[in-house]
Amino acid sequence: MGKMTFLEKIRIPTYNDPKQVTPGEVDFDDRKCTGCGICVEVCPADSLMMEDTKARMRPPGENQCVFCGCCTAICPSGAVSMKSPFKYTLFFKLIDHGEPKPPRL
């Protein structure tokens, strides 16, 4: 691997800076959510939490959603839907996210 230039080094995003990295988001349908908590348990980024017997996204700053879709795929009642993918600014650019869909449906 070659050496990085100074310009490349300063363009690498700081992952805890909300201006440089925007985490993914999922939506919850409160009418469908049974409060089983399976989505919270399966989330690899620990971005979901239980609040008043319903699943919710963690607040900004704590949310590190990678938009994997595991919560949507495992929800038995179909209460979780994928809303928006994570986004990077500066050095890292994603070519295409494609259609947001769960990995194992």
Helices and strands as residue ranges (DSSP letters): H 6-11, E 21-22, E 25-28, H 38-42, E 48-51, E 54-57, H 70-74, E 80-84, E 87-88
